[in-house]
């Protein structure tokens, strides 16, 4: 079937406006291939099929790290994301526990992406043990530019042990990257008692060395713990109330994006010490009587360190202060 001049002009106009041939050919009762050939023969330009996206997305999102959003999400992807290559197609995928679905919503909003967030039910058995799970949620965005920009900055396929803090991130935004990495592969720990708070990271030795170097230079009061090798990875942990609070204050400086679940723990750590309930003023209630731990150990004659260590192991206050 030959198309009339008016039909070709109309098709060319619609195609130039962003409608792919795959969505136009039925309008003229011809195949997409034939429609493209007719347009080319008539002197109209035809865009490649991969020029059109099924879902909208800001593909230039990781082209620069001039503000918080790309810096934070690059860190999060370095920890919990996956850049996949299949033939000429490149995709970025992030999967999280269902409880953190809201965080994927934040990611999708930042990229102005229309990709769906998919839910997968997870359950199974390991030997006789039944594994219960609320399932996982994931988002997958196919974009060569997004993936290439991440890969060029050290966050590419098979990134484990090779991930790094991108050199392109300005110094004033590195803490956003580290906060993103912590939200993906790190933890805040409130601990049973004041002074037992902690913050830690796990991953490859290279990126943990960079994080430790940055913390040493920007948060000297956090201390200088070593990087420990554990099966399949490395880990580093900063422990103590004063040290942990210092890391919290620095990583959340000017922050507008963070994983809500971990923010709640960080706030609890700050609030615990804001109330004056630290190691030296720890109050215990025994038989309805409230005293500080220092007062209780003076009363019973046991050493403060022994009582405190017992409490840390989860022993009840009544037994912890016994000689």
N, C-alpha and C positions, 0 to 999 in steps of 0.2 A: 504494500500500500504506500503510495507516494503522499507526502504531506504537502498541503498547500503552503503558499508563501506566508499567509496570515498565521497558519498553525505553527510554522517554524519560528516566526517572529515572536509569537506568544510563548512558545516553549523556551526559546532563548532568553526571553525576559524573565520568566519564572525561574529558570535554572540559574541565571545571574543573581537573582534575589535570594539564592540559598537553598532551593529545592533540588535534591539529587534526581538524576535521571530515573533511578529505581522507583521514585515516587511519582514520576511524571508520565511514564510510558503508557500506563493503562488509560490515561486521559485521551490518548490518540489511537488506542488499540494496536500498538506496535510494541516490539521488544525494546528494552533499554539500550541494547547494543545498536539496533537499527536507528533509534532516535539519535543516539550520539553520532553515528555515521552521517546522518542527514544534516545535522547541525554543523558538523565539521566541513562537509562539502559546500555548505552555504556560507561558509566564512565565519561562523560563530565559534567562540571558544567553549570547550567542554572541560570541566574540572574533574580530576581523578576521584574515583569513588571514595578513597580514604580521606579526601578533603572534608567530607561531611561527617559529623559526629551524631551518633544516635542520641547521646545525652550531652547537654552543654557542660562546659568546664573551662576554667581559666588555665589554659595550658602554659602560660608564662609565669605561673605562681612561684616556681622555684628558680626563675631566671636570675633573681637577685635576692639578697637577704638584707634588704634595707630597713626592715622593721621586725616587730615581734613575731608576726604570724608565720612567715616561711621559716624563720629561725627555729621557733618552737616545734613546728610540725616536722622539720627535717630531723630534729633530735628524736622525736617520737617514732618516726619511721625507721631511723637507724636502730632503734631498740625493738620495735614491735611491728614493723612493716615488711613488705616483701616486694622487690622489683623482679618481675618475671619476663622472660623473653621466649617467645614461641614463633619461630620463623621470622617474618618481618614485623610481627606484632609485639608490642611491649606494654605491660600492664603493671599498675601499682595496686597492691592489695593490702588491706589492714583488717585483721580479725581480732575481736575482743570478746570477753565474757559478756553475756547478755545484760548484766547489771551495769555495764559501761556503755550502753547503747547511746546515751546522751552525748558521749565524747565523740562518737562517729558523726553524730548530727552536727557538732561544732566543726569537725573537719570538712564535711560536705558543704557547710555554709561558707567557710573561709575560701574554699575553691570555687564557690558558686556552681557546684556540680549538680547535675540532675540524676546521677546514678542512684539506683535503689540500694537500700541497706537490707541485706538478706539475712534471714534467721536460719540456723541449722541446729537441730536438736542433737544433743550429744549424750550418749549413755553407753554403757558397756560393762564388761567384766574383765578383771585381771585375776586369773585363777578363780578363787572362790569369792573374791571381793567384787561387789557391785559398785560401779562408779556412777554416782549421781551428779548430774550437771543441769544447770538452767539453760544450757545451750550457748551457742556463740553467735555473734552478729558480725557481718563483714561487708566491706565495700570494695569493689574492684573497678578501677578506672583505666581504660585503655588509652594511652597517649604516649607517643614516641618522645615528644618534647619533655613532658614531665619526667619520664624515666631517664632520659639522657641527661637532663640537668642534675638529677640526683646522683646518677652514676658518675658524672664528671666531678662531683664533690665528695666522692668516697662512699656513697650509699647506693650500691648497685646490687646485681644478682650475686647470690652466694656471698653475702657481705660478712657473715660471721667470722670474727677474728680480724677482719680487714676494715671494718668501719672506723671512721675517724671524724673529728670535728672539722667541718669544711673550712679551708683557709679563707673562703670568700665571706664568711660571717664576720662583721665588724666586731671589735672588742666590746662595744657597748651592748651587743646582743648575744654574746656567748652564753650568758646565764640563762637566756630563754632556751637555747639549744639544750643545755644541760638539764634544765627543768623538764623539757620534753623527753629527754632520754630517761630521766628518773621516773617519769610517769609511765614509761613503757617497761623499763627493766631496772627499777629501783624500788625502794621502800622507805617509809617513815615508820618507826616503831615507838609507840608510847611507853612500853615497858610497864612492869607491875608497880614500880616505885619511882618517885622523883630521882633524877640522876641516872636512870637506866634508859633514857631515850636514845634513839639512834637513827641514822640515815645511811643507806647503803646503795651500792650499784653493783650490777653484775654484767658480764659481757666479755669481749675480747680484751687482751692485755693492752693493745695499742690505744684504744679509746679510753680505757680506765686510767692509763698513764697520763693522757691529756687532761682528763677531768681532775685527777689528783694534782697535776701541775697547776691548773687554773685555780683550784681551791687553795693550794698552798700560797699562791700569789695574791689572792683576793680575799681570803678568809683565814688569815693566819691563826686565829684563835680556835679553829676547828681541829688543829692537831695534824699529825703526819702519819697516819696508819699505813701499813704496807698492803700491797696487793697480794691476795692469797689465791693460789690455784686450787680449784675444786674440780670434780669430775665434769669434763665437757666445757668448762669456762673458767673465768677468774672473777673475784669479787673483792670489794673494798668497803669498809664500814667505818663511819665516824660515830663515836659513842660518847655519851655524856650529855647532861642537860644544857650546859653552857655552849658546848660545841654544836649540838644539834640546833639550838635556837639561832646561833650565828649563821648556819647554813640556810635555815628557813628564811631569815630576814633578807639574805642576799639573793637567793634564787627566786623569791617571790616579789622582788623589787620591780615595780611598774608592771606587774603581771596582770593580764586580762584573760589569759587562756591557761587552764590547768585541769587535771583530772579531779573531778569533784570529790571522789572517794578519798584521794590522798590529801587534798586540801583540808578535809575534815580532820584528819589525824594531825596535820601540821598545826591547825588552829588549837586542837586539844593540848598539844605540847606547849604552845605559847600560853594558853590560858591557865594551865596547871601551875606554871611558875609565876604568872601574873598575880595569882592569889597568895603568893608567898609560901606555897607548899613545896619547898625544895628539900633536898636531902637533910640539911641542917635543921629545918623546922618541921620535919615530918611528924604528923600527929597520929596517934593510935588510940582507939577506943577499946578499953578492956573492962569488962564487967560494968559497963555504963559510965566509966570514968575516962575523960579525955586528957592525955598528956602528950608532950613531945617525946620522941624516941629517946632523946638525951635524958629527959627526966625519968623515963621508965627504967633505963639501964642503970642510972644512979640508984634507983630505988631497989633494984634486984641484985646489983653488983656484977652483972655481966658486962663484957666489953661491948662498946658501940658497934664495932666492926662485925663481931660475931652475930649480934642481933640483926644488923642490917643485911648481912649475907643470908641469914636464915629467911628473912622476909623476901628477899630476891628470889629464893628458891621456891617460894609459894607457901612457906610454913605459916600457920596462923599466928597472929600477934601474941596470943596467950603463950604459945609454946616457944616463940622466937625469943622472948625475954627471960625465959627460965635459965638459971645458971647450969 
